[in-house]
Amino acid sequence: MDVCPMKIIFWGTPEFTIPCLESLYHSGNRVVGVVTQPDREQGRGKEKLPSPVKDRKSTRLNSSHVSQS
């Protein structure tokens, strides 16, 4: 009996969720989207920096599969 891979939408922002996201990529299922918090201003220059998950997922998904809540 063949099992269809699941389509998964991942919700996460902090760095400790990256191993979970990587596991999903390697599980044989399809990560069809990632939802993370918007870029935040950090440091003295108030430079907007992406969340760790957004930074990592940008190498895996194109921008049409990314949402910020």
N, C-alpha and C positions, 0 to 999 in steps of 0.2 A: 504494500500500500504506500503510494507516494504521499508525502506531506508537503503542502505548499508553504513556502517561506512566509513568515509574518512581515507585514509592513509596519514599521515602528516609527513613531514620532518621539524624540527624546527631549525631555525638559530638564535643563540643568544649567548652572552658571559657575559654581566654584571649581577650583582646580581638582579637588578630591573626586569629582564626578567623571573626570576624563578616563580613568581606567574602565569604568562602566560603559562609556560611549565606545571606547576601543573594542571592548569585548563584544558589543553588539555588532560592530562592523565585521568582526571575524567569525560571527556565529552562523553565518549562512542566511540570516534574515536580512531584510532590506530596511535600512534607515532612510526614510523618505523625507524627514524633516528634523530640524533642531530648533528648539525655542530657548532663548536665553535672555537675560536682562540687557537693556540698552548700554551702550558705551558710557563710562563714567569719567568725570574729570578727576585727575589725580596729579599730585605733586604741586610744586610752587607755580609752575607755568600753566596749571589747570589744563594740561593736555588730555584730550579724550582718548582713553585706552579701551580696547575691547576686553570682554571677559575672557578668562582662560579657555572656556568651552568654545566661544566664538572664534578665538584665535586658532584652536586646533581643528575645528570642523571646517574651517574655510579651505583646508587642504583636501577635504573629503567630499564636500557638497558644493554645488554652485550656489550663488547668492539667491537664486529663486526658491531654494529650499530652506532659507534661514528666516526666522522671525524673531523679533524682540518684543517682549511684553513688559 
